[in-house]
Amino acid sequence: MRQTILSGVMLLLATIALETRAAEQAENTPESLAREFVTQLAQGDYREAVSSFDSKMSHHLPEDKLQKLWEGISGQWGELQEIQSIRLQKVPQYQITLVTCRFEKGLLDVKVVFAANQQIAGLFFLPAGRYQSPSYVKPNRFKETEVTIGTGLWSLPGTLSVPVMGKKVPAVVLVHGSGPQDRNETTGPNQPFRDLAEGLASQGIAVLRYEKRTKHHRLKMVLLSESLTVREETIDDAVAAVQFLQSQAQIDRTRVFVLGHSLGGYLLPQLGAEAQGIAGLISLAGSARPLEEIVLEQVKYLSALNGEAAAESQQKLQELEKQVAMVKSLELKPETPAGQLPLGIPASYWLALRGYDAAERARTLQVPLLILQGQRDYQVTMDDFARWKQALRNRKDVRFISYPKLNHLFMAGEGPGTPAEYMIPGNVAEEVVRDIAAWIDDQK
């Protein structure tokens, strides 16, 4: 009898031990650790949160910076409402958890990367929302076909949206901003070029959008890294796109327009001078100041926005100021190392833009212009808009429109513009699409 009782006790103790071990293992899964980490952030327990970081993360994202990062997310997205789901991705040496969180203003994935020792080796915030077509897009009014821009080594895939009207229609080429961009100018969950293309096509205007060379031919572009200029990055392909549209039977070749966003808007005067037969130019947040000045102003804005006053931040800002001074200096030579220049962009790029004044160059063009600007844009600001207006004030064929609530993507928001805003799903404001369509209709 005693043996039976002892056996029962031993079995009970073994069962308890197994259950305890299982519970401990469950508590240490990447999913449970990620949930705990996000909960610590939401509760403001940043000291405990950073205790999970590995040495590199602890160096680059100490407690005070983690607090500013989370407060910036909360300021843009609102308070965390709930953790909806957690999913795990395994890659060599790492386990990646995607914690889908519902904030007051939308869904956000908190990407927490765990190393083999279960310490956090990476932290990212990604939009969990998906692109949604705006209500002003009417799919039954246009058709889209896949096309190829250019020939040979640098040919690019694109999409041509053509209204179903049974007659020749005006058309627009969309020219990207800086960086490797796809045909939709995808930024987080947002696709501003898709909005513009399908929105204008719904209004009876054909639109051509294409992959940017620096994205589609990324590896081949590495071979040009020491001699890159805006010609290889943007101009040659935009000119080829205009020529493509002018050759299409369904397009009125006398009414082909070019719309440039950001860097594309900055380069419009040069494009207008090189592409033959353009009917007009449309600038969306086109910068009018030298690019190096734009870069410096953006960094200063973001540093102030994030409250970065640390010695390390000030040192980086001072280094950038030196790099900008080098761009403007007569000491800048083709052989100047890219590491001494803003964003690591080669000297060839900056030298090719030396002396280029977009607003002044636009004065010499004999084509109408439409200049649009979001007043909440911190990347290209109302200072640029004012420069366009000053340079073109005597031109009767130029129209200026600014939008109080729109940002750099021409999407609506409130308060000072922030990078986190671009991660909130949205669409180009309908009034922008209508203003562009109305202006094109006036150019007859």
KEDO-538544 format. One record per residue (C-alpha): residue number from 1; residue in three letters; z negated, y negated, x negated. Coordinates in pm, whole numbers, plus 50000, padded with zeros to 5 digits. Layout:
% residues N
site n=NUM	res=ALA	z=Z	y=Y	x=X
...
END
This chain:
% residues 444
site n=1	res=MET	z=50000	y=50000	x=50000
site n=2	res=ARG	z=49902	y=49762	x=49720
site n=3	res=GLN	z=50224	y=49842	x=49538
site n=4	res=THR	z=50421	y=49755	x=49851
site n=5	res=ILE	z=50239	y=49422	x=49883
site n=6	res=LEU	z=50299	y=49338	x=49516
site n=7	res=SER	z=50664	y=49429	x=49548
site n=8	res=GLY	z=50695	y=49204	x=49851
site n=9	res=VAL	z=50528	y=48916	x=49670
site n=10	res=MET	z=50751	y=48961	x=49367
site n=11	res=LEU	z=51060	y=48970	x=49588
site n=12	res=LEU	z=50946	y=48652	x=49763
site n=13	res=LEU	z=50882	y=48476	x=49431
site n=14	res=ALA	z=51222	y=48585	x=49299
site n=15	res=THR	z=51390	y=48458	x=49613
site n=16	res=ILE	z=51212	y=48123	x=49585
site n=17	res=ALA	z=51315	y=48098	x=49219
site n=18	res=LEU	z=51678	y=48167	x=49301
site n=19	res=GLU	z=51680	y=47915	x=49584
site n=20	res=THR	z=51515	y=47656	x=49360
site n=21	res=ARG	z=51769	y=47718	x=49084
site n=22	res=ALA	z=52055	y=47692	x=49335
site n=23	res=ALA	z=51913	y=47367	x=49470
site n=24	res=GLU	z=51880	y=47227	x=49118
site n=25	res=GLN	z=52238	y=47328	x=49041
site n=26	res=ALA	z=52358	y=47170	x=49366
site n=27	res=GLU	z=52178	y=46848	x=49274
site n=28	res=ASN	z=52361	y=46842	x=48940
site n=29	res=THR	z=52715	y=46887	x=49068
site n=30	res=PRO	z=52956	y=46599	x=48997
site n=31	res=GLU	z=52976	y=46535	x=49371
site n=32	res=SER	z=52599	y=46499	x=49411
site n=33	res=LEU	z=52567	y=46292	x=49094
site n=34	res=ALA	z=52848	y=46061	x=49208
site n=35	res=ARG	z=52686	y=46016	x=49549
site n=36	res=GLU	z=52355	y=45934	x=49381
site n=37	res=PHE	z=52525	y=45684	x=49147
site n=38	res=VAL	z=52701	y=45496	x=49429
site n=39	res=THR	z=52377	y=45494	x=49630
site n=40	res=GLN	z=52199	y=45337	x=49331
site n=41	res=LEU	z=52463	y=45065	x=49318
site n=42	res=ALA	z=52429	y=44994	x=49689
site n=43	res=GLN	z=52051	y=44972	x=49654
site n=44	res=GLY	z=52075	y=44739	x=49354
site n=45	res=ASP	z=51915	y=44990	x=49119
site n=46	res=TYR	z=52144	y=44906	x=48827
site n=47	res=ARG	z=51898	y=45013	x=48557
site n=48	res=GLU	z=51889	y=45366	x=48693
site n=49	res=ALA	z=52266	y=45365	x=48744
site n=50	res=VAL	z=52347	y=45279	x=48381
site n=51	res=SER	z=52110	y=45552	x=48260
site n=52	res=SER	z=52387	y=45796	x=48359
site n=53	res=PHE	z=52643	y=45629	x=48127
site n=54	res=ASP	z=52758	y=45773	x=47798
site n=55	res=SER	z=52735	y=45556	x=47486
site n=56	res=LYS	z=53077	y=45393	x=47525
site n=57	res=MET	z=53018	y=45305	x=47890
site n=58	res=SER	z=52672	y=45171	x=47806
site n=59	res=HIS	z=52830	y=44943	x=47544
site n=60	res=HIS	z=53118	y=44814	x=47758
site n=61	res=LEU	z=52936	y=44799	x=48091
site n=62	res=PRO	z=52566	y=44724	x=48040
site n=63	res=GLU	z=52329	y=44665	x=48329
site n=64	res=ASP	z=52405	y=44295	x=48378
site n=65	res=LYS	z=52783	y=44348	x=48379
site n=66	res=LEU	z=52754	y=44643	x=48616
site n=67	res=GLN	z=52555	y=44423	x=48851
site n=68	res=LYS	z=52821	y=44149	x=48842
site n=69	res=LEU	z=53093	y=44407	x=48898
site n=70	res=TRP	z=52926	y=44555	x=49205
site n=71	res=GLU	z=52833	y=44212	x=49345
site n=72	res=GLY	z=53197	y=44108	x=49303
site n=73	res=ILE	z=53309	y=44414	x=49497
site n=74	res=SER	z=53051	y=44348	x=49769
site n=75	res=GLY	z=53148	y=43982	x=49786
site n=76	res=GLN	z=53510	y=44075	x=49850
site n=77	res=TRP	z=53467	y=44388	x=50060
site n=78	res=GLY	z=53134	y=44325	x=50229
site n=79	res=GLU	z=52831	y=44556	x=50224
site n=80	res=LEU	z=52864	y=44932	x=50185
site n=81	res=GLN	z=52840	y=45095	x=50528
site n=82	res=GLU	z=52864	y=45463	x=50442
site n=83	res=ILE	z=52998	y=45721	x=50200
site n=84	res=GLN	z=53268	y=45898	x=50401
site n=85	res=SER	z=53373	y=46176	x=50165
site n=86	res=ILE	z=53370	y=46295	x=49804
site n=87	res=ARG	z=53646	y=46496	x=49642
site n=88	res=LEU	z=53666	y=46646	x=49295
site n=89	res=GLN	z=53953	y=46653	x=49047
site n=90	res=LYS	z=53928	y=46858	x=48729
site n=91	res=VAL	z=54117	y=46761	x=48414
site n=92	res=PRO	z=54067	y=46880	x=48056
site n=93	res=GLN	z=53723	y=46767	x=47929
site n=94	res=TYR	z=53647	y=46564	x=48242
site n=95	res=GLN	z=53557	y=46600	x=48609
site n=96	res=ILE	z=53670	y=46314	x=48830
site n=97	res=THR	z=53502	y=46235	x=49159
site n=98	res=LEU	z=53658	y=46006	x=49418
site n=99	res=VAL	z=53386	y=45869	x=49645
site n=100	res=THR	z=53551	y=45722	x=49954
site n=101	res=CYS	z=53328	y=45438	x=50075
site n=102	res=ARG	z=53354	y=45240	x=50395
site n=103	res=PHE	z=53271	y=44875	x=50339
site n=104	res=GLU	z=53258	y=44605	x=50605
site n=105	res=LYS	z=53618	y=44504	x=50529
site n=106	res=GLY	z=53781	y=44838	x=50454
site n=107	res=LEU	z=53787	y=45160	x=50254
site n=108	res=LEU	z=53750	y=45180	x=49878
site n=109	res=ASP	z=53747	y=45480	x=49645
site n=110	res=VAL	z=53485	y=45465	x=49372
site n=111	res=LYS	z=53629	y=45679	x=49092
site n=112	res=VAL	z=53348	y=45820	x=48877
site n=113	res=VAL	z=53454	y=46015	x=48567
site n=114	res=PHE	z=53206	y=46268	x=48423
site n=115	res=ALA	z=53223	y=46410	x=48073
site n=116	res=ALA	z=53128	y=46769	x=47995
site n=117	res=ASN	z=52763	y=46665	x=47947
site n=118	res=GLN	z=52758	y=46519	x=48302
site n=119	res=GLN	z=52731	y=46164	x=48171
site n=120	res=ILE	z=52955	y=45899	x=48328
site n=121	res=ALA	z=53249	y=45820	x=48099
site n=122	res=GLY	z=53457	y=45606	x=48335
site n=123	res=LEU	z=53426	y=45392	x=48647
site n=124	res=PHE	z=53710	y=45253	x=48860
site n=125	res=PHE	z=53748	y=45101	x=49205
site n=126	res=LEU	z=54066	y=45193	x=49391
site n=127	res=PRO	z=54193	y=45106	x=49738
site n=128	res=ALA	z=54152	y=45400	x=49972
site n=129	res=GLY	z=54362	y=45235	x=50241
site n=130	res=ARG	z=54731	y=45310	x=50272
site n=131	res=TYR	z=55025	y=45076	x=50312
site n=132	res=GLN	z=55105	y=44992	x=50672
site n=133	res=SER	z=55428	y=44828	x=50780
site n=134	res=PRO	z=55374	y=44485	x=50938
site n=135	res=SER	z=55447	y=44428	x=51306
site n=136	res=TYR	z=55733	y=44189	x=51225
site n=137	res=VAL	z=55937	y=44476	x=51074
site n=138	res=LYS	z=56180	y=44623	x=51330
site n=139	res=PRO	z=56321	y=44947	x=51182
site n=140	res=ASN	z=56590	y=44978	x=51448
site n=141	res=ARG	z=56749	y=44653	x=51330
site n=142	res=PHE	z=56848	y=44763	x=50979
site n=143	res=LYS	z=56942	y=45059	x=50763
site n=144	res=GLU	z=56840	y=45132	x=50406
site n=145	res=THR	z=57042	y=45308	x=50137
site n=146	res=GLU	z=56963	y=45406	x=49780
site n=147	res=VAL	z=57180	y=45223	x=49527
site n=148	res=THR	z=57217	y=45185	x=49149
site n=149	res=ILE	z=57208	y=44849	x=48975
site n=150	res=GLY	z=57398	y=44816	x=48647
site n=151	res=THR	z=57559	y=45093	x=48448
site n=152	res=GLY	z=57492	y=45299	x=48140
site n=153	res=LEU	z=57168	y=45301	x=47944
site n=154	res=TRP	z=56980	y=45049	x=48157
site n=155	res=SER	z=57098	y=45134	x=48510
site n=156	res=LEU	z=56825	y=45101	x=48773
site n=157	res=PRO	z=56760	y=45264	x=49111
site n=158	res=GLY	z=56719	y=45032	x=49406
site n=159	res=THR	z=56710	y=45001	x=49782
site n=160	res=LEU	z=56955	y=44797	x=49990
site n=161	res=SER	z=56835	y=44697	x=50337
site n=162	res=VAL	z=57124	y=44589	x=50560
site n=163	res=PRO	z=57099	y=44461	x=50919
site n=164	res=VAL	z=57286	y=44656	x=51185
site n=165	res=MET	z=57500	y=44368	x=51310
site n=166	res=GLY	z=57864	y=44470	x=51272
site n=167	res=LYS	z=57949	y=44160	x=51070
site n=168	res=LYS	z=57904	y=44028	x=50718
site n=169	res=VAL	z=57553	y=43899	x=50657
site n=170	res=PRO	z=57376	y=43679	x=50399
site n=171	res=ALA	z=57176	y=43862	x=50132
site n=172	res=VAL	z=56883	y=43814	x=49895
site n=173	res=VAL	z=56800	y=43968	x=49557
site n=174	res=LEU	z=56426	y=44008	x=49491
site n=175	res=VAL	z=56321	y=43940	x=49130
site n=176	res=HIS	z=55980	y=44067	x=49016
site n=177	res=GLY	z=55680	y=43906	x=48856
site n=178	res=SER	z=55553	y=43999	x=48510
site n=179	res=GLY	z=55463	y=44349	x=48399
site n=180	res=PRO	z=55620	y=44687	x=48479
site n=181	res=GLN	z=55691	y=44662	x=48854
site n=182	res=ASP	z=55847	y=44901	x=49100
site n=183	res=ARG	z=56098	y=44791	x=49364
site n=184	res=ASN	z=55821	y=44714	x=49614
site n=185	res=GLU	z=55610	y=44519	x=49362
site n=186	res=THR	z=55330	y=44757	x=49452
site n=187	res=THR	z=54983	y=44614	x=49390
site n=188	res=GLY	z=54704	y=44845	x=49500
site n=189	res=PRO	z=54783	y=44939	x=49861
site n=190	res=ASN	z=55010	y=44637	x=49903
site n=191	res=GLN	z=55390	y=44625	x=49878
site n=192	res=PRO	z=55498	y=44261	x=49909
site n=193	res=PHE	z=55865	y=44321	x=49821
site n=194	res=ARG	z=55890	y=44592	x=50085
site n=195	res=ASP	z=55740	y=44350	x=50339
site n=196	res=LEU	z=55993	y=44084	x=50243
site n=197	res=ALA	z=56291	y=44321	x=50235
site n=198	res=GLU	z=56226	y=44489	x=50568
site n=199	res=GLY	z=56100	y=44168	x=50729
site n=200	res=LEU	z=56411	y=43969	x=50633
site n=201	res=ALA	z=56640	y=44261	x=50722
site n=202	res=SER	z=56479	y=44255	x=51068
site n=203	res=GLN	z=56584	y=43889	x=51083
site n=204	res=GLY	z=56950	y=43960	x=51001
site n=205	res=ILE	z=56942	y=43914	x=50622
site n=206	res=ALA	z=57030	y=44192	x=50377
site n=207	res=VAL	z=56789	y=44242	x=50086
site n=208	res=LEU	z=56825	y=44422	x=49753
site n=209	res=ARG	z=56516	y=44536	x=49563
site n=210	res=TYR	z=56514	y=44752	x=49252
site n=211	res=GLU	z=56289	y=44909	x=48989
site n=212	res=LYS	z=56211	y=44676	x=48702
site n=213	res=ARG	z=56348	y=44784	x=48366
site n=214	res=THR	z=56006	y=44775	x=48200
site n=215	res=LYS	z=55886	y=45034	x=48450
site n=216	res=HIS	z=56188	y=45261	x=48501
site n=217	res=HIS	z=56286	y=45262	x=48133
site n=218	res=ARG	z=55935	y=45228	x=47992
site n=219	res=LEU	z=55985	y=45466	x=47700
site n=220	res=LYS	z=56321	y=45323	x=47597
site n=221	res=MET	z=56176	y=44972	x=47615
site n=222	res=VAL	z=55932	y=45070	x=47340
site n=223	res=LEU	z=56229	y=45065	x=47103
site n=224	res=LEU	z=56274	y=44695	x=47183
site n=225	res=SER	z=55905	y=44611	x=47154
site n=226	res=GLU	z=55953	y=44390	x=46849
site n=227	res=SER	z=56254	y=44200	x=46987
site n=228	res=LEU	z=56180	y=44181	x=47360
site n=229	res=THR	z=56266	y=43863	x=47551
site n=230	res=VAL	z=56288	y=43771	x=47919
site n=231	res=ARG	z=56657	y=43851	x=47902
site n=232	res=GLU	z=56592	y=44223	x=47853
site n=233	res=GLU	z=56288	y=44217	x=48082
site n=234	res=THR	z=56436	y=44031	x=48378
site n=235	res=ILE	z=56749	y=43817	x=48349
site n=236	res=ASP	z=57024	y=44070	x=48272
site n=237	res=ASP	z=56921	y=44301	x=48556
site n=238	res=ALA	z=56885	y=44018	x=48807
site n=239	res=VAL	z=57236	y=43893	x=48725
site n=240	res=ALA	z=57368	y=44249	x=48767
site n=241	res=ALA	z=57192	y=44270	x=49105
site n=242	res=VAL	z=57364	y=43950	x=49222
site n=243	res=GLN	z=57701	y=44088	x=49115
site n=244	res=PHE	z=57630	y=44413	x=49297
site n=245	res=LEU	z=57557	y=44232	x=49624
site n=246	res=GLN	z=57866	y=44017	x=49592
site n=247	res=SER	z=58076	y=44335	x=49570
site n=248	res=GLN	z=57943	y=44492	x=49891
site n=249	res=ALA	z=58176	y=44491	x=50193
site n=250	res=GLN	z=57899	y=44423	x=50446
site n=251	res=ILE	z=57768	y=44119	x=50252
site n=252	res=ASP	z=57896	y=43761	x=50284
site n=253	res=ARG	z=57954	y=43706	x=49911
site n=254	res=THR	z=57940	y=43326	x=49955
site n=255	res=ARG	z=57581	y=43353	x=50085
site n=256	res=VAL	z=57395	y=43553	x=49820
site n=257	res=PHE	z=57052	y=43411	x=49734
site n=258	res=VAL	z=56795	y=43492	x=49466
site n=259	res=LEU	z=56421	y=43507	x=49541
site n=260	res=GLY	z=56190	y=43513	x=49241
site n=261	res=HIS	z=55818	y=43583	x=49256
site n=262	res=SER	z=55579	y=43455	x=48987
site n=263	res=LEU	z=55765	y=43517	x=48657
site n=264	res=GLY	z=56080	y=43569	x=48863
site n=265	res=GLY	z=56030	y=43221	x=49013
site n=266	res=TYR	z=55970	y=43072	x=48670
site n=267	res=LEU	z=56304	y=43212	x=48551
site n=268	res=LEU	z=56505	y=43108	x=48859
site n=269	res=PRO	z=56663	y=42802	x=48691
site n=270	res=GLN	z=56794	y=43020	x=48408
site n=271	res=LEU	z=56914	y=43283	x=48654
site n=272	res=GLY	z=57082	y=43014	x=48862
site n=273	res=ALA	z=57270	y=42892	x=48557
site n=274	res=GLU	z=57392	y=43238	x=48454
site n=275	res=ALA	z=57473	y=43415	x=48781
site n=276	res=GLN	z=57796	y=43288	x=48931
site n=277	res=GLY	z=57831	y=43201	x=49298
site n=278	res=ILE	z=57463	y=43190	x=49398
site n=279	res=ALA	z=57413	y=43013	x=49732
site n=280	res=GLY	z=57051	y=42915	x=49674
site n=281	res=LEU	z=56721	y=42993	x=49501
site n=282	res=ILE	z=56384	y=43076	x=49654
site n=283	res=SER	z=56065	y=43053	x=49448
site n=284	res=LEU	z=55748	y=43231	x=49558
site n=285	res=ALA	z=55460	y=43122	x=49335
site n=286	res=GLY	z=55701	y=43039	x=49055
site n=287	res=SER	z=55515	y=42893	x=48757
site n=288	res=ALA	z=55630	y=42556	x=48628
site n=289	res=ARG	z=55414	y=42546	x=48317
site n=290	res=PRO	z=55462	y=42738	x=47991
site n=291	res=LEU	z=55352	y=43101	x=48027
site n=292	res=GLU	z=55094	y=43080	x=47749
site n=293	res=GLU	z=54917	y=42802	x=47940
site n=294	res=ILE	z=54921	y=43012	x=48258
site n=295	res=VAL	z=54764	y=43306	x=48073
site n=296	res=LEU	z=54488	y=43091	x=47926
site n=297	res=GLU	z=54407	y=42926	x=48258
site n=298	res=GLN	z=54385	y=43262	x=48435
site n=299	res=VAL	z=54141	y=43399	x=48177
site n=300	res=LYS	z=53923	y=43087	x=48203
site n=301	res=TYR	z=53925	y=43110	x=48582
site n=302	res=LEU	z=53824	y=43476	x=48586
site n=303	res=SER	z=53555	y=43420	x=48323
site n=304	res=ALA	z=53402	y=43142	x=48532
site n=305	res=LEU	z=53438	y=43350	x=48849
site n=306	res=ASN	z=53249	y=43638	x=48690
site n=307	res=GLY	z=52992	y=43408	x=48534
site n=308	res=GLU	z=53075	y=43532	x=48187
site n=309	res=ALA	z=52886	y=43316	x=47940
site n=310	res=ALA	z=52795	y=43585	x=47689
site n=311	res=ALA	z=52881	y=43534	x=47325
site n=312	res=GLU	z=53129	y=43822	x=47338
site n=313	res=SER	z=53318	y=43663	x=47629
site n=314	res=GLN	z=53325	y=43324	x=47461
site n=315	res=GLN	z=53452	y=43484	x=47142
site n=316	res=LYS	z=53740	y=43649	x=47330
site n=317	res=LEU	z=53826	y=43319	x=47497
site n=318	res=GLN	z=53827	y=43139	x=47164
site n=319	res=GLU	z=54053	y=43408	x=47019
site n=320	res=LEU	z=54296	y=43362	x=47308
site n=321	res=GLU	z=54295	y=42986	x=47253
site n=322	res=LYS	z=54395	y=43047	x=46892
site n=323	res=GLN	z=54675	y=43278	x=47004
site n=324	res=VAL	z=54803	y=43017	x=47250
site n=325	res=ALA	z=54792	y=42753	x=46976
site n=326	res=MET	z=54999	y=42985	x=46757
site n=327	res=VAL	z=55265	y=43015	x=47030
site n=328	res=LYS	z=55293	y=42638	x=47039
site n=329	res=SER	z=55280	y=42599	x=46662
site n=330	res=LEU	z=55579	y=42559	x=46435
site n=331	res=GLU	z=55419	y=42835	x=46229
site n=332	res=LEU	z=55531	y=43091	x=46487
site n=333	res=LYS	z=55802	y=43305	x=46325
site n=334	res=PRO	z=55991	y=43618	x=46436
site n=335	res=GLU	z=55777	y=43820	x=46195
site n=336	res=THR	z=55443	y=43691	x=46331
site n=337	res=PRO	z=55242	y=44001	x=46432
site n=338	res=ALA	z=55210	y=44055	x=46808
site n=339	res=GLY	z=54836	y=44101	x=46760
site n=340	res=GLN	z=54810	y=43730	x=46681
site n=341	res=LEU	z=54975	y=43632	x=47010
site n=342	res=PRO	z=54866	y=43631	x=47375
site n=343	res=LEU	z=54858	y=43973	x=47547
site n=344	res=GLY	z=55004	y=44135	x=47234
site n=345	res=ILE	z=55352	y=44018	x=47339
site n=346	res=PRO	z=55590	y=43990	x=47040
site n=347	res=ALA	z=55694	y=43662	x=46881
site n=348	res=SER	z=56054	y=43711	x=46997
site n=349	res=TYR	z=55942	y=43673	x=47359
site n=350	res=TRP	z=55758	y=43346	x=47301
site n=351	res=LEU	z=56028	y=43201	x=47075
site n=352	res=ALA	z=56294	y=43266	x=47340
site n=353	res=LEU	z=56093	y=43058	x=47589
site n=354	res=ARG	z=56022	y=42771	x=47349
site n=355	res=GLY	z=56135	y=42446	x=47505
site n=356	res=TYR	z=56204	y=42605	x=47842
site n=357	res=ASP	z=56083	y=42378	x=48124
site n=358	res=ALA	z=56154	y=42549	x=48455
site n=359	res=ALA	z=56111	y=42246	x=48679
site n=360	res=GLU	z=56318	y=42017	x=48457
site n=361	res=ARG	z=56590	y=42282	x=48420
site n=362	res=ALA	z=56604	y=42314	x=48798
site n=363	res=ARG	z=56705	y=41948	x=48825
site n=364	res=THR	z=57039	y=42029	x=48666
site n=365	res=LEU	z=57130	y=42304	x=48915
site n=366	res=GLN	z=57375	y=42230	x=49192
site n=367	res=VAL	z=57228	y=42477	x=49442
site n=368	res=PRO	z=56961	y=42428	x=49712
site n=369	res=LEU	z=56607	y=42545	x=49645
site n=370	res=LEU	z=56311	y=42658	x=49855
site n=371	res=ILE	z=55973	y=42634	x=49677
site n=372	res=LEU	z=55682	y=42825	x=49839
site n=373	res=GLN	z=55321	y=42834	x=49719
site n=374	res=GLY	z=54992	y=42985	x=49836
site n=375	res=GLN	z=54708	y=42737	x=49806
site n=376	res=ARG	z=54455	y=43013	x=49726
site n=377	res=ASP	z=54664	y=43144	x=49437
site n=378	res=TYR	z=54462	y=43139	x=49113
site n=379	res=GLN	z=54743	y=43285	x=48898
site n=380	res=VAL	z=55006	y=43022	x=48972
site n=381	res=THR	z=54833	y=42721	x=49119
site n=382	res=MET	z=54900	y=42405	x=49315
site n=383	res=ASP	z=54937	y=42231	x=48978
site n=384	res=ASP	z=55260	y=42424	x=48933
site n=385	res=PHE	z=55366	y=42334	x=49286
site n=386	res=ALA	z=55303	y=41966	x=49207
site n=387	res=ARG	z=55521	y=41990	x=48896
site n=388	res=TRP	z=55810	y=42131	x=49099
site n=389	res=LYS	z=55771	y=41849	x=49351
site n=390	res=GLN	z=55758	y=41582	x=49081
site n=391	res=ALA	z=56067	y=41710	x=48899
site n=392	res=LEU	z=56272	y=41762	x=49217
site n=393	res=ARG	z=56140	y=41472	x=49426
site n=394	res=ASN	z=56482	y=41305	x=49449
site n=395	res=ARG	z=56669	y=41620	x=49555
site n=396	res=LYS	z=56748	y=41627	x=49927
site n=397	res=ASP	z=56849	y=41994	x=49910
site n=398	res=VAL	z=56503	y=42114	x=49805
site n=399	res=ARG	z=56229	y=42213	x=50049
site n=400	res=PHE	z=55860	y=42258	x=49964
site n=401	res=ILE	z=55609	y=42459	x=50169
site n=402	res=SER	z=55250	y=42549	x=50079
site n=403	res=TYR	z=55018	y=42777	x=50278
site n=404	res=PRO	z=54641	y=42702	x=50286
site n=405	res=LYS	z=54515	y=43060	x=50331
site n=406	res=LEU	z=54763	y=43258	x=50120
site n=407	res=ASN	z=54713	y=43408	x=49774
site n=408	res=HIS	z=54952	y=43508	x=49495
site n=409	res=LEU	z=55092	y=43793	x=49707
site n=410	res=PHE	z=55135	y=43554	x=50000
site n=411	res=MET	z=54872	y=43744	x=50195
site n=412	res=ALA	z=54595	y=43573	x=50388
site n=413	res=GLY	z=54230	y=43553	x=50284
site n=414	res=GLU	z=53928	y=43327	x=50263
site n=415	res=GLY	z=53749	y=43152	x=49978
site n=416	res=PRO	z=53843	y=43149	x=49609
site n=417	res=GLY	z=54108	y=43404	x=49510
site n=418	res=THR	z=53992	y=43713	x=49319
site n=419	res=PRO	z=54161	y=44021	x=49168
site n=420	res=ALA	z=53962	y=44245	x=49406
site n=421	res=GLU	z=54143	y=44080	x=49696
site n=422	res=TYR	z=54466	y=44250	x=49589
site n=423	res=MET	z=54304	y=44587	x=49657
site n=424	res=ILE	z=54257	y=44509	x=50027
site n=425	res=PRO	z=54549	y=44643	x=50234
site n=426	res=GLY	z=54756	y=44361	x=50382
site n=427	res=ASN	z=55106	y=44225	x=50431
site n=428	res=VAL	z=55304	y=43916	x=50341
site n=429	res=ALA	z=55230	y=43658	x=50609
site n=430	res=GLU	z=55486	y=43654	x=50890
site n=431	res=GLU	z=55525	y=43276	x=50862
site n=432	res=VAL	z=55655	y=43320	x=50506
site n=433	res=VAL	z=55923	y=43565	x=50619
site n=434	res=ARG	z=56023	y=43336	x=50906
site n=435	res=ASP	z=56034	y=43027	x=50684
site n=436	res=ILE	z=56261	y=43205	x=50435
site n=437	res=ALA	z=56490	y=43334	x=50711
site n=438	res=ALA	z=56513	y=42991	x=50875
site n=439	res=TRP	z=56594	y=42821	x=50543
site n=440	res=ILE	z=56869	y=43074	x=50463
site n=441	res=ASP	z=57014	y=43023	x=50809
site n=442	res=ASP	z=57032	y=42649	x=50737
site n=443	res=GLN	z=57237	y=42705	x=50420
site n=444	res=LYS	z=57577	y=42737	x=50580
END
